[in-house]
């Protein structure tokens, strides 16, 4: 992060979205690739909106898992964990 917010195009499936981001182009491309990969793994028989919601829920779940693992590592190494809640 660090760049001024700019508009960038994100394509998922056959639809494109213009989003505002402060990620630099390299990081935005990495995030876009993760989103596209996840979107492609979801059942193509589901409509586009359902796939977006399922993808969003999967990412939220993965983030929660990562936060829990990081908290355990910090506790193990006696660093105080800060809760985002």
Phi and psi restraints in degrees (range 20) as a CNS / XPLOR table:
assign (resid 1 and name C) (resid 2 and name N)
       (resid 2 and name CA) (resid 2 and name C) 1.0 128.6 20.0 2
assign (resid 2 and name N) (resid 2 and name CA)
       (resid 2 and name C) (resid 3 and name N) 1.0 -28.6 20.0 2
assign (resid 2 and name C) (resid 3 and name N)
       (resid 3 and name CA) (resid 3 and name C) 1.0 -72.9 20.0 2
assign (resid 3 and name N) (resid 3 and name CA)
       (resid 3 and name C) (resid 4 and name N) 1.0 158.7 20.0 2
assign (resid 3 and name C) (resid 4 and name N)
       (resid 4 and name CA) (resid 4 and name C) 1.0 -66.3 20.0 2
assign (resid 4 and name N) (resid 4 and name CA)
       (resid 4 and name C) (resid 5 and name N) 1.0 149.2 20.0 2
assign (resid 4 and name C) (resid 5 and name N)
       (resid 5 and name CA) (resid 5 and name C) 1.0 -54.7 20.0 2
assign (resid 5 and name N) (resid 5 and name CA)
       (resid 5 and name C) (resid 6 and name N) 1.0 140.3 20.0 2
assign (resid 5 and name C) (resid 6 and name N)
       (resid 6 and name CA) (resid 6 and name C) 1.0 -143.2 20.0 2
assign (resid 6 and name N) (resid 6 and name CA)
       (resid 6 and name C) (resid 7 and name N) 1.0 163.5 20.0 2
assign (resid 6 and name C) (resid 7 and name N)
       (resid 7 and name CA) (resid 7 and name C) 1.0 -88.2 20.0 2
assign (resid 7 and name N) (resid 7 and name CA)
       (resid 7 and name C) (resid 8 and name N) 1.0 139.1 20.0 2
assign (resid 7 and name C) (resid 8 and name N)
       (resid 8 and name CA) (resid 8 and name C) 1.0 -139.0 20.0 2
assign (resid 8 and name N) (resid 8 and name CA)
       (resid 8 and name C) (resid 9 and name N) 1.0 152.3 20.0 2
assign (resid 8 and name C) (resid 9 and name N)
       (resid 9 and name CA) (resid 9 and name C) 1.0 -99.4 20.0 2
assign (resid 9 and name N) (resid 9 and name CA)
       (resid 9 and name C) (resid 10 and name N) 1.0 130.9 20.0 2
assign (resid 9 and name C) (resid 10 and name N)
       (resid 10 and name CA) (resid 10 and name C) 1.0 -119.9 20.0 2
assign (resid 10 and name N) (resid 10 and name CA)
       (resid 10 and name C) (resid 11 and name N) 1.0 126.8 20.0 2
assign (resid 10 and name C) (resid 11 and name N)
       (resid 11 and name CA) (resid 11 and name C) 1.0 -114.0 20.0 2
assign (resid 11 and name N) (resid 11 and name CA)
       (resid 11 and name C) (resid 12 and name N) 1.0 127.0 20.0 2
assign (resid 11 and name C) (resid 12 and name N)
       (resid 12 and name CA) (resid 12 and name C) 1.0 -128.8 20.0 2
assign (resid 12 and name N) (resid 12 and name CA)
       (resid 12 and name C) (resid 13 and name N) 1.0 119.2 20.0 2
assign (resid 12 and name C) (resid 13 and name N)
       (resid 13 and name CA) (resid 13 and name C) 1.0 65.3 20.0 2
assign (resid 13 and name N) (resid 13 and name CA)
       (resid 13 and name C) (resid 14 and name N) 1.0 -130.1 20.0 2
assign (resid 13 and name C) (resid 14 and name N)
       (resid 14 and name CA) (resid 14 and name C) 1.0 -98.8 20.0 2
assign (resid 14 and name N) (resid 14 and name CA)
       (resid 14 and name C) (resid 15 and name N) 1.0 5.9 20.0 2
assign (resid 14 and name C) (resid 15 and name N)
       (resid 15 and name CA) (resid 15 and name C) 1.0 -112.0 20.0 2
assign (resid 15 and name N) (resid 15 and name CA)
       (resid 15 and name C) (resid 16 and name N) 1.0 143.7 20.0 2
assign (resid 15 and name C) (resid 16 and name N)
       (resid 16 and name CA) (resid 16 and name C) 1.0 -117.2 20.0 2
assign (resid 16 and name N) (resid 16 and name CA)
       (resid 16 and name C) (resid 17 and name N) 1.0 148.0 20.0 2
assign (resid 16 and name C) (resid 17 and name N)
       (resid 17 and name CA) (resid 17 and name C) 1.0 -131.0 20.0 2
assign (resid 17 and name N) (resid 17 and name CA)
       (resid 17 and name C) (resid 18 and name N) 1.0 140.8 20.0 2
assign (resid 17 and name C) (resid 18 and name N)
       (resid 18 and name CA) (resid 18 and name C) 1.0 -97.7 20.0 2
assign (resid 18 and name N) (resid 18 and name CA)
       (resid 18 and name C) (resid 19 and name N) 1.0 121.4 20.0 2
assign (resid 18 and name C) (resid 19 and name N)
       (resid 19 and name CA) (resid 19 and name C) 1.0 -122.5 20.0 2
assign (resid 19 and name N) (resid 19 and name CA)
       (resid 19 and name C) (resid 20 and name N) 1.0 154.7 20.0 2
assign (resid 19 and name C) (resid 20 and name N)
       (resid 20 and name CA) (resid 20 and name C) 1.0 -97.0 20.0 2
assign (resid 20 and name N) (resid 20 and name CA)
       (resid 20 and name C) (resid 21 and name N) 1.0 130.9 20.0 2
assign (resid 20 and name C) (resid 21 and name N)
       (resid 21 and name CA) (resid 21 and name C) 1.0 -142.3 20.0 2
assign (resid 21 and name N) (resid 21 and name CA)
       (resid 21 and name C) (resid 22 and name N) 1.0 150.7 20.0 2
assign (resid 21 and name C) (resid 22 and name N)
       (resid 22 and name CA) (resid 22 and name C) 1.0 -107.7 20.0 2
assign (resid 22 and name N) (resid 22 and name CA)
       (resid 22 and name C) (resid 23 and name N) 1.0 5.5 20.0 2
assign (resid 22 and name C) (resid 23 and name N)
       (resid 23 and name CA) (resid 23 and name C) 1.0 -69.9 20.0 2
assign (resid 23 and name N) (resid 23 and name CA)
       (resid 23 and name C) (resid 24 and name N) 1.0 143.9 20.0 2
assign (resid 23 and name C) (resid 24 and name N)
       (resid 24 and name CA) (resid 24 and name C) 1.0 -69.6 20.0 2
assign (resid 24 and name N) (resid 24 and name CA)
       (resid 24 and name C) (resid 25 and name N) 1.0 167.1 20.0 2
assign (resid 24 and name C) (resid 25 and name N)
       (resid 25 and name CA) (resid 25 and name C) 1.0 -60.1 20.0 2
assign (resid 25 and name N) (resid 25 and name CA)
       (resid 25 and name C) (resid 26 and name N) 1.0 -38.7 20.0 2
assign (resid 25 and name C) (resid 26 and name N)
       (resid 26 and name CA) (resid 26 and name C) 1.0 -64.3 20.0 2
assign (resid 26 and name N) (resid 26 and name CA)
       (resid 26 and name C) (resid 27 and name N) 1.0 -48.2 20.0 2
assign (resid 26 and name C) (resid 27 and name N)
       (resid 27 and name CA) (resid 27 and name C) 1.0 -67.2 20.0 2
assign (resid 27 and name N) (resid 27 and name CA)
       (resid 27 and name C) (resid 28 and name N) 1.0 -38.0 20.0 2
assign (resid 27 and name C) (resid 28 and name N)
       (resid 28 and name CA) (resid 28 and name C) 1.0 -61.5 20.0 2
assign (resid 28 and name N) (resid 28 and name CA)
       (resid 28 and name C) (resid 29 and name N) 1.0 -42.7 20.0 2
assign (resid 28 and name C) (resid 29 and name N)
       (resid 29 and name CA) (resid 29 and name C) 1.0 -61.8 20.0 2
assign (resid 29 and name N) (resid 29 and name CA)
       (resid 29 and name C) (resid 30 and name N) 1.0 -38.9 20.0 2
assign (resid 29 and name C) (resid 30 and name N)
       (resid 30 and name CA) (resid 30 and name C) 1.0 -64.9 20.0 2
assign (resid 30 and name N) (resid 30 and name CA)
       (resid 30 and name C) (resid 31 and name N) 1.0 -45.0 20.0 2
assign (resid 30 and name C) (resid 31 and name N)
       (resid 31 and name CA) (resid 31 and name C) 1.0 -64.8 20.0 2
assign (resid 31 and name N) (resid 31 and name CA)
       (resid 31 and name C) (resid 32 and name N) 1.0 -41.5 20.0 2
assign (resid 31 and name C) (resid 32 and name N)
       (resid 32 and name CA) (resid 32 and name C) 1.0 -60.7 20.0 2
assign (resid 32 and name N) (resid 32 and name CA)
       (resid 32 and name C) (resid 33 and name N) 1.0 -42.3 20.0 2
assign (resid 32 and name C) (resid 33 and name N)
       (resid 33 and name CA) (resid 33 and name C) 1.0 -63.1 20.0 2
assign (resid 33 and name N) (resid 33 and name CA)
       (resid 33 and name C) (resid 34 and name N) 1.0 -39.7 20.0 2
assign (resid 33 and name C) (resid 34 and name N)
       (resid 34 and name CA) (resid 34 and name C) 1.0 -63.2 20.0 2
assign (resid 34 and name N) (resid 34 and name CA)
       (resid 34 and name C) (resid 35 and name N) 1.0 -45.9 20.0 2
assign (resid 34 and name C) (resid 35 and name N)
       (resid 35 and name CA) (resid 35 and name C) 1.0 -61.6 20.0 2
assign (resid 35 and name N) (resid 35 and name CA)
       (resid 35 and name C) (resid 36 and name N) 1.0 -44.8 20.0 2
assign (resid 35 and name C) (resid 36 and name N)
       (resid 36 and name CA) (resid 36 and name C) 1.0 -64.8 20.0 2
assign (resid 36 and name N) (resid 36 and name CA)
       (resid 36 and name C) (resid 37 and name N) 1.0 -41.1 20.0 2
assign (resid 36 and name C) (resid 37 and name N)
       (resid 37 and name CA) (resid 37 and name C) 1.0 -62.6 20.0 2
assign (resid 37 and name N) (resid 37 and name CA)
       (resid 37 and name C) (resid 38 and name N) 1.0 -45.8 20.0 2
assign (resid 37 and name C) (resid 38 and name N)
       (resid 38 and name CA) (resid 38 and name C) 1.0 -63.6 20.0 2
assign (resid 38 and name N) (resid 38 and name CA)
       (resid 38 and name C) (resid 39 and name N) 1.0 -44.6 20.0 2
assign (resid 38 and name C) (resid 39 and name N)
       (resid 39 and name CA) (resid 39 and name C) 1.0 -59.1 20.0 2
assign (resid 39 and name N) (resid 39 and name CA)
       (resid 39 and name C) (resid 40 and name N) 1.0 -41.7 20.0 2
assign (resid 39 and name C) (resid 40 and name N)
       (resid 40 and name CA) (resid 40 and name C) 1.0 -66.7 20.0 2
assign (resid 40 and name N) (resid 40 and name CA)
       (resid 40 and name C) (resid 41 and name N) 1.0 -27.1 20.0 2
assign (resid 40 and name C) (resid 41 and name N)
       (resid 41 and name CA) (resid 41 and name C) 1.0 -78.5 20.0 2
assign (resid 41 and name N) (resid 41 and name CA)
       (resid 41 and name C) (resid 42 and name N) 1.0 -16.2 20.0 2
assign (resid 41 and name C) (resid 42 and name N)
       (resid 42 and name CA) (resid 42 and name C) 1.0 -79.6 20.0 2
assign (resid 42 and name N) (resid 42 and name CA)
       (resid 42 and name C) (resid 43 and name N) 1.0 154.1 20.0 2
assign (resid 42 and name C) (resid 43 and name N)
       (resid 43 and name CA) (resid 43 and name C) 1.0 -55.8 20.0 2
assign (resid 43 and name N) (resid 43 and name CA)
       (resid 43 and name C) (resid 44 and name N) 1.0 114.8 20.0 2
assign (resid 43 and name C) (resid 44 and name N)
       (resid 44 and name CA) (resid 44 and name C) 1.0 -67.6 20.0 2
assign (resid 44 and name N) (resid 44 and name CA)
       (resid 44 and name C) (resid 45 and name N) 1.0 -13.1 20.0 2
assign (resid 44 and name C) (resid 45 and name N)
       (resid 45 and name CA) (resid 45 and name C) 1.0 -75.5 20.0 2
assign (resid 45 and name N) (resid 45 and name CA)
       (resid 45 and name C) (resid 46 and name N) 1.0 -18.6 20.0 2
assign (resid 45 and name C) (resid 46 and name N)
       (resid 46 and name CA) (resid 46 and name C) 1.0 -75.7 20.0 2
assign (resid 46 and name N) (resid 46 and name CA)
       (resid 46 and name C) (resid 47 and name N) 1.0 148.2 20.0 2
assign (resid 46 and name C) (resid 47 and name N)
       (resid 47 and name CA) (resid 47 and name C) 1.0 -69.8 20.0 2
assign (resid 47 and name N) (resid 47 and name CA)
       (resid 47 and name C) (resid 48 and name N) 1.0 164.8 20.0 2
assign (resid 47 and name C) (resid 48 and name N)
       (resid 48 and name CA) (resid 48 and name C) 1.0 -56.3 20.0 2
assign (resid 48 and name N) (resid 48 and name CA)
       (resid 48 and name C) (resid 49 and name N) 1.0 -47.6 20.0 2
assign (resid 48 and name C) (resid 49 and name N)
       (resid 49 and name CA) (resid 49 and name C) 1.0 -62.2 20.0 2
assign (resid 49 and name N) (resid 49 and name CA)
       (resid 49 and name C) (resid 50 and name N) 1.0 -42.0 20.0 2
assign (resid 49 and name C) (resid 50 and name N)
       (resid 50 and name CA) (resid 50 and name C) 1.0 -63.1 20.0 2
assign (resid 50 and name N) (resid 50 and name CA)
       (resid 50 and name C) (resid 51 and name N) 1.0 -40.7 20.0 2
assign (resid 50 and name C) (resid 51 and name N)
       (resid 51 and name CA) (resid 51 and name C) 1.0 -64.1 20.0 2
assign (resid 51 and name N) (resid 51 and name CA)
       (resid 51 and name C) (resid 52 and name N) 1.0 -37.6 20.0 2
assign (resid 51 and name C) (resid 52 and name N)
       (resid 52 and name CA) (resid 52 and name C) 1.0 -64.4 20.0 2
assign (resid 52 and name N) (resid 52 and name CA)
       (resid 52 and name C) (resid 53 and name N) 1.0 -44.1 20.0 2
assign (resid 52 and name C) (resid 53 and name N)
       (resid 53 and name CA) (resid 53 and name C) 1.0 -65.3 20.0 2
assign (resid 53 and name N) (resid 53 and name CA)
       (resid 53 and name C) (resid 54 and name N) 1.0 -44.6 20.0 2
assign (resid 53 and name C) (resid 54 and name N)
       (resid 54 and name CA) (resid 54 and name C) 1.0 -61.9 20.0 2
assign (resid 54 and name N) (resid 54 and name CA)
       (resid 54 and name C) (resid 55 and name N) 1.0 -41.2 20.0 2
assign (resid 54 and name C) (resid 55 and name N)
       (resid 55 and name CA) (resid 55 and name C) 1.0 -62.9 20.0 2
assign (resid 55 and name N) (resid 55 and name CA)
       (resid 55 and name C) (resid 56 and name N) 1.0 -42.7 20.0 2
assign (resid 55 and name C) (resid 56 and name N)
       (resid 56 and name CA) (resid 56 and name C) 1.0 -61.8 20.0 2
assign (resid 56 and name N) (resid 56 and name CA)
       (resid 56 and name C) (resid 57 and name N) 1.0 -42.6 20.0 2
assign (resid 56 and name C) (resid 57 and name N)
       (resid 57 and name CA) (resid 57 and name C) 1.0 -65.7 20.0 2
assign (resid 57 and name N) (resid 57 and name CA)
       (resid 57 and name C) (resid 58 and name N) 1.0 -40.0 20.0 2
assign (resid 57 and name C) (resid 58 and name N)
       (resid 58 and name CA) (resid 58 and name C) 1.0 -63.4 20.0 2
assign (resid 58 and name N) (resid 58 and name CA)
       (resid 58 and name C) (resid 59 and name N) 1.0 -41.3 20.0 2
assign (resid 58 and name C) (resid 59 and name N)
       (resid 59 and name CA) (resid 59 and name C) 1.0 -65.6 20.0 2
assign (resid 59 and name N) (resid 59 and name CA)
       (resid 59 and name C) (resid 60 and name N) 1.0 -39.4 20.0 2
assign (resid 59 and name C) (resid 60 and name N)
       (resid 60 and name CA) (resid 60 and name C) 1.0 -63.0 20.0 2
assign (resid 60 and name N) (resid 60 and name CA)
       (resid 60 and name C) (resid 61 and name N) 1.0 -41.0 20.0 2
assign (resid 60 and name C) (resid 61 and name N)
       (resid 61 and name CA) (resid 61 and name C) 1.0 -64.4 20.0 2
assign (resid 61 and name N) (resid 61 and name CA)
       (resid 61 and name C) (resid 62 and name N) 1.0 -44.3 20.0 2
assign (resid 61 and name C) (resid 62 and name N)
       (resid 62 and name CA) (resid 62 and name C) 1.0 -63.6 20.0 2
assign (resid 62 and name N) (resid 62 and name CA)
       (resid 62 and name C) (resid 63 and name N) 1.0 -37.4 20.0 2
assign (resid 62 and name C) (resid 63 and name N)
       (resid 63 and name CA) (resid 63 and name C) 1.0 -64.8 20.0 2
assign (resid 63 and name N) (resid 63 and name CA)
       (resid 63 and name C) (resid 64 and name N) 1.0 -42.9 20.0 2
assign (resid 63 and name C) (resid 64 and name N)
       (resid 64 and name CA) (resid 64 and name C) 1.0 -61.1 20.0 2
assign (resid 64 and name N) (resid 64 and name CA)
       (resid 64 and name C) (resid 65 and name N) 1.0 -44.0 20.0 2
assign (resid 64 and name C) (resid 65 and name N)
       (resid 65 and name CA) (resid 65 and name C) 1.0 -60.9 20.0 2
assign (resid 65 and name N) (resid 65 and name CA)
       (resid 65 and name C) (resid 66 and name N) 1.0 -44.0 20.0 2
assign (resid 65 and name C) (resid 66 and name N)
       (resid 66 and name CA) (resid 66 and name C) 1.0 -63.6 20.0 2
assign (resid 66 and name N) (resid 66 and name CA)
       (resid 66 and name C) (resid 67 and name N) 1.0 -41.0 20.0 2
assign (resid 66 and name C) (resid 67 and name N)
       (resid 67 and name CA) (resid 67 and name C) 1.0 -62.2 20.0 2
assign (resid 67 and name N) (resid 67 and name CA)
       (resid 67 and name C) (resid 68 and name N) 1.0 -42.6 20.0 2
assign (resid 67 and name C) (resid 68 and name N)
       (resid 68 and name CA) (resid 68 and name C) 1.0 -63.7 20.0 2
assign (resid 68 and name N) (resid 68 and name CA)
       (resid 68 and name C) (resid 69 and name N) 1.0 -45.0 20.0 2
assign (resid 68 and name C) (resid 69 and name N)
       (resid 69 and name CA) (resid 69 and name C) 1.0 -64.4 20.0 2
assign (resid 69 and name N) (resid 69 and name CA)
       (resid 69 and name C) (resid 70 and name N) 1.0 -41.3 20.0 2
assign (resid 69 and name C) (resid 70 and name N)
       (resid 70 and name CA) (resid 70 and name C) 1.0 -63.5 20.0 2
assign (resid 70 and name N) (resid 70 and name CA)
       (resid 70 and name C) (resid 71 and name N) 1.0 -41.6 20.0 2
assign (resid 70 and name C) (resid 71 and name N)
       (resid 71 and name CA) (resid 71 and name C) 1.0 -59.6 20.0 2
assign (resid 71 and name N) (resid 71 and name CA)
       (resid 71 and name C) (resid 72 and name N) 1.0 -42.5 20.0 2
assign (resid 71 and name C) (resid 72 and name N)
       (resid 72 and name CA) (resid 72 and name C) 1.0 -64.6 20.0 2
assign (resid 72 and name N) (resid 72 and name CA)
       (resid 72 and name C) (resid 73 and name N) 1.0 -41.4 20.0 2
assign (resid 72 and name C) (resid 73 and name N)
       (resid 73 and name CA) (resid 73 and name C) 1.0 -63.9 20.0 2
assign (resid 73 and name N) (resid 73 and name CA)
       (resid 73 and name C) (resid 74 and name N) 1.0 -42.9 20.0 2
assign (resid 73 and name C) (resid 74 and name N)
       (resid 74 and name CA) (resid 74 and name C) 1.0 -63.6 20.0 2
assign (resid 74 and name N) (resid 74 and name CA)
       (resid 74 and name C) (resid 75 and name N) 1.0 -41.5 20.0 2
assign (resid 74 and name C) (resid 75 and name N)
       (resid 75 and name CA) (resid 75 and name C) 1.0 -64.6 20.0 2
assign (resid 75 and name N) (resid 75 and name CA)
       (resid 75 and name C) (resid 76 and name N) 1.0 -42.4 20.0 2
assign (resid 75 and name C) (resid 76 and name N)
       (resid 76 and name CA) (resid 76 and name C) 1.0 -60.7 20.0 2
assign (resid 76 and name N) (resid 76 and name CA)
       (resid 76 and name C) (resid 77 and name N) 1.0 -37.7 20.0 2
assign (resid 76 and name C) (resid 77 and name N)
       (resid 77 and name CA) (resid 77 and name C) 1.0 -98.5 20.0 2
assign (resid 77 and name N) (resid 77 and name CA)
       (resid 77 and name C) (resid 78 and name N) 1.0 13.2 20.0 2
assign (resid 77 and name C) (resid 78 and name N)
       (resid 78 and name CA) (resid 78 and name C) 1.0 59.9 20.0 2
assign (resid 78 and name N) (resid 78 and name CA)
       (resid 78 and name C) (resid 79 and name N) 1.0 40.8 20.0 2
assign (resid 78 and name C) (resid 79 and name N)
       (resid 79 and name CA) (resid 79 and name C) 1.0 -100.6 20.0 2
assign (resid 79 and name N) (resid 79 and name CA)
       (resid 79 and name C) (resid 80 and name N) 1.0 135.4 20.0 2
assign (resid 79 and name C) (resid 80 and name N)
       (resid 80 and name CA) (resid 80 and name C) 1.0 -69.3 20.0 2
assign (resid 80 and name N) (resid 80 and name CA)
       (resid 80 and name C) (resid 81 and name N) 1.0 127.4 20.0 2
assign (resid 80 and name C) (resid 81 and name N)
       (resid 81 and name CA) (resid 81 and name C) 1.0 -85.5 20.0 2
assign (resid 81 and name N) (resid 81 and name CA)
       (resid 81 and name C) (resid 82 and name N) 1.0 139.4 20.0 2
assign (resid 81 and name C) (resid 82 and name N)
       (resid 82 and name CA) (resid 82 and name C) 1.0 -103.6 20.0 2
assign (resid 82 and name N) (resid 82 and name CA)
       (resid 82 and name C) (resid 83 and name N) 1.0 133.1 20.0 2
assign (resid 82 and name C) (resid 83 and name N)
       (resid 83 and name CA) (resid 83 and name C) 1.0 -89.5 20.0 2
assign (resid 83 and name N) (resid 83 and name CA)
       (resid 83 and name C) (resid 84 and name N) 1.0 138.0 20.0 2
assign (resid 83 and name C) (resid 84 and name N)
       (resid 84 and name CA) (resid 84 and name C) 1.0 -84.5 20.0 2
assign (resid 84 and name N) (resid 84 and name CA)
       (resid 84 and name C) (resid 85 and name N) 1.0 3.2 20.0 2
